[in-house]
Amino acid sequence: MSTDQRIAPFPPHSGVANATLGVFALASITNLAFLLAPVLGVRLGFTTSFVSEFGARGEPGASFYHRADNLNGLLLLIGIALIWRVVPANVLTRIALICLVFTGIFTITDGFSPLDCTPTADAMCRLEEARREVSFSHQVHNFTGIGEAATIGFALVFLGFGLWRDAMWGRWARWFMGLGIFFSLANIMIIAQYIYGVPWLGVTQRSGIATFALFLLIIGIAGYDAWQRHD
């Protein structure tokens, strides 16, 4: 190598960029923990059950799903902290990121608040829910589950609107908007399926979870790219 040749330096924020991509990639993977259900001996039906029921008291693999929720929520909070500086700041994007902070908190709380029973598989459990005869932990889990769905839906759509015209983030905004609309429609369908007993509730919910997992991977890539370009 001649003395005039130089090794190109790493971008100044390459470490943070790599951490951002890694954290969101891990969050995406842990969000898909339901795929391990057959390996863990979960007895609940794929097409009829809620994923949150995998962690109900007495279910096989319940402890695994509790820790998966804790880890997934923690990774999301770390990821939001890592991208906060590089996501263009406006009212909509800040609301979106705050919504995702609440998503992370709700997810962590899920892991510490297991369901007493499985309402989609146990008619008595569903009746006890209706009568509010379930434990405080069960009620908290139901609340945080609704909170997760709402905050994710708002976050994705608000990010899409907030970043739509941004020169660097605009290409990602289309993804966020599309995923947000699909996720929201899936959750509206879940409510109808649960109330009216329409089949394939489990498939609808898992499609929504997979949608959020894809979002986590995409925003990790977007955050990586933004940090690489950041001054």
N, C-alpha and C positions, 0 to 999 in steps of 0.2 A: 504493500500500500504506500503510495507516495505521500509526501508531507502535506501536499495540497488537498488530499482527500480527507473528508471528515465524516464521522458517523452521525447520521441524522439524530438529533435529540428527540426524546419522547415528548409528546405534547405536555404542556405544564399541568394539565388536570387528568392525565391518563389514569392515575391511581383511583381517583374518584369515579371516573367513567367506568372503569372495570368493576369497581365495587357496586355501582348502580346497576349495571347489567347483571352481575352475579346475584345480588339481593333479589331483584325482581324475577329473575329466572327461577330461583329457589322458591319464591312466593308462588309462582305459577305452578310449580311441581307440587308443592304441599297443598295447593288448592284442589288438586286432582287426587287427593288421598282416597277418595271413594272407589277408585279403580282397583284398590287392593282388597276390597271387600271379600271376593272369593277366596283369596289366600288366607284371610283372617277368620274364615268360617262364618261370616255374617249370614244370618238366615233370612233376612228380610228380602222381599222381592225387588228386583231391579226396576221394574216398571211401575210399581205401586207405592214404594216407600220414599220418605224424605231422607236425604243423606244425614241430616242431624240426628235421626233415630238410631244410627249406627253407634252413637255414644250414649244411648239410653242405659240406665242402670241394669246390669245383668246381661247385657248384650256382649257376644264375643268381640274382642278387639276394642271394647269401649275405651279403655285407657289409652290405646294408640290414637284414637280419634280425638280424645281430649287434648293430648299433647300436640297433635297435628294442628288443631285449632289455635292453641297457644302460640305455636311457632309461626303459623301462617299470619296471624294478626301482628306479631312482633316484627316479622320481616316486612310487612306492609308499612308499618310505622317508620321503620328504618329507611325504607325506600322513598317514602314521601319526604323525609328529612333530606335525603340525598338529592332529590330533584327540585327542591323548593326554590333554589337560586336560579335554576336554568329554565324553569317554566315561565314564559312571559306573564308578568303580573298585571292582571286586571280583575275586576270584580268577579266575573264568572269563573276564571281559573282559580282564584283564591277560594271561592265557595266550593268548587269541585275538589280541591285538595283537602280542604277542611272536612268535607263529606267523607273522603277516603280515610282521614284520621279517625273519624267516628266508626267507619267500617272496621278498621283495625282494632279499635277498642271493643267493639261489639263481638268481633271474632275471638279475641282473647277471653272475653267474658264467657262466651259459649263453652270454652274448654273447662271452665270452673263451675258451670251450671248445667249439669246433665239433666236430661228428661227422666221422669219417673218411669215412663212406659212408652209404648210405640202406638200412637193414635191411628195410624193407617192400617195397622195389623190387629189392633185390639179395640173392639167396640166399647168395652167398659172404660178403657183409657180415654177414648174420645168423649164418652159421656161425662167422665169426671172432669175433663177439660171444660166442657160446656157448663158444668155446675161450679167450676172454680174450686174443685176439691183436690187439685194437685198441689204439690209442694211449691214453696217460693222459688226454689231452683228451677223447677219446670216452667213456672210462669216467666221467670227472668229469661230463660232460654227462648221461649216463644217470642218475647219482646225483642230480644237482640236479633233473632232471626228475621223478624219483620224490619228491624232497623238496618240490618245489613243490606237487604234487598232494596230498600228505599234509598239509602245513601249511595249505593253503587249505581243505581239507575240515574240519580241526579248527577253524580260525579261525571259519568261518561258523557251524558248529553251536554252538561255545562262546559266540560273540557272541549267538546266538539265545537260548540258555539264560540267559546272564548278564544280558541286558537285558529278558527277557520281562515282568517285573513292574514295570519302571521307568515312571513316569508319562509321561515325554517320549519315551523311546527305545523303549517297548513296541511301538508301531505299526511301527517298523522291524525289531524283533526277529523278527516273523512272516516278513518278507521274508528275513532272514538265515538263519533256520532252514530255510525252504522251499528256498532256493537251495543251502544247504549239503547238504541231503539229496539233492537232484537231482545236484549236482556229485559227491558221493561215490559215488552209484549209477552215474553215468556212468563214473567211473574204475575201479570194480570190473568193469564191462562191458568196458572197454578191455583190461584184463588178460586176461579170458577170450577176447576176440576175437583178441588177439595170440598167445596160447598155442595156441588151437585153430583159428586161421585163419578165424574167422567174418567174413563180409563187413561192410562199412560201418564199419570201425574209424575211418576218417578223419572220418566224420560224427559219430560218438559223441564223439570228442575235441574237435572244433570246437564241439559243443553245450556241452561243459564249459567251454571257453574263453569262449564267449559268455556263459555263466552268470556266470563270474567278472567279465567286463566289466560286466555289468549290476549286479553287487554293488558294483563300484567306483563306478559312477555313483550308486547309491542311497546308499552311505555318504558320498559327497561331498555329496549333498543333505541328508542327516541331519546331517552335521558343520556345514554352512552354517547350518541351522536352529538347532542347538545353540549355535553361537557368537553368533548374533543374539540369543538369549535369555540368554546368559551374563552374569552381573553383573560 
